[in-house]
Structures are given as structure tokens and as C-alpha cells.
Amino acid sequence: MKKIFIASSRKFYDQAKTIKNRFDELGVVGFYPYFEFDGESVEKNEEFKRKLTLKHFPEIDQADVLYILAENGYAGISVAIEASYAYAKGKEIISSEPLQELALRAIVGQVKKPEEFICYILKDSK
């Protein structure tokens, strides 16, 4: 079964948590944003933000697919960093919507709404 990494701006954490819960129920191995940390506190502490950013790289290394959760095409800088790293590592990249940022859009292989993505991962796992 493919392992997934969900990349999401903290603006969309509620939706990311819903996706995480669904994958957890289905037994899919996934890596997710660090929901437990207060976003404003993280953004104000440069050293902590640096550590969290770098902590995702080994997770991306273990994943087969990076999924960008991007409402209205918005991804954010941290998501762009994660996606760029995944692309450089040869990972499959899928976004929930066409991305606003053209440079980031260039590395996305497919666009799939969350339910389509879930079905795609499950179908590929059989």
C-alpha cells in the first residue's frame, strides 16, 4: 500500500484532519501536518519553525505520494518547500485543486479532490 504525505497550510487543518481520520480508519500509512502545535507560536519562533520544517523531510522520504491540500489553489510557502523536496526525490505529487502558483503547479502530476485521492490510494493498493 502506498504511503502518503499530506501537505497543507494551517488554514486548511480542519480538512486535513478529516482526511487523516479517514486514512487512519482505512489503515493507510500517512504523514501529516503537526496539528498539535499552535501555528502562530510556531511562526514567531524561527528556530522552532526551522526544526519542524526539517522534521518533515524524512517523512517525505518514506512516502510514495505527496498530496497538496489547496483550497482555491492556495498552498503556501511551507507546502511549496515540502512539494519541491518531494519532487526532487522523485515522489508522485497530487494536488486537490489547480494551484495558483505556476511554478508549483509545474511539479504536480495530477489534480484530485480529497475523495478522489482517497479512492486513488485505495485502488492502487489492491
LINWOSUL-V657512 format. One record per backbone hydrogen bond with DSSP energy under -1.0 kcal/mol. CO is the residue of the C=O (numbers start at 1). NH is the residue of the N-H. Records with the same first field share a line. If there is no record, write none. Layout:
CO = NH, NH
This chain:
3 = 64, 65
4 = 31
5 = 67
7 = 69
9 = 12
10 = 13
12 = 16
13 = 17
14 = 18
15 = 19
16 = 20
17 = 21
18 = 22
19 = 23
20 = 24
21 = 25
22 = 26
23 = 28
24 = 27
29 = 4
31 = 6
33 = 35
34 = 37
38 = 42
39 = 43
40 = 44
42 = 45
45 = 49
46 = 50
47 = 51
48 = 52
49 = 53
50 = 54
51 = 55
56 = 60
57 = 61
58 = 62
59 = 63
64 = 92
65 = 5
66 = 94
67 = 7
68 = 96
70 = 73
71 = 74
73 = 100
76 = 80
77 = 81
78 = 82
79 = 83
80 = 84
81 = 85
82 = 86
83 = 87
84 = 88
85 = 89
86 = 91
87 = 90
92 = 66
93 = 109, 110
94 = 68
95 = 112
101 = 105
102 = 106
104 = 107
105 = 108
110 = 95
113 = 117
114 = 118
115 = 119
116 = 120
117 = 121
118 = 122
119 = 123
120 = 124
123 = 126
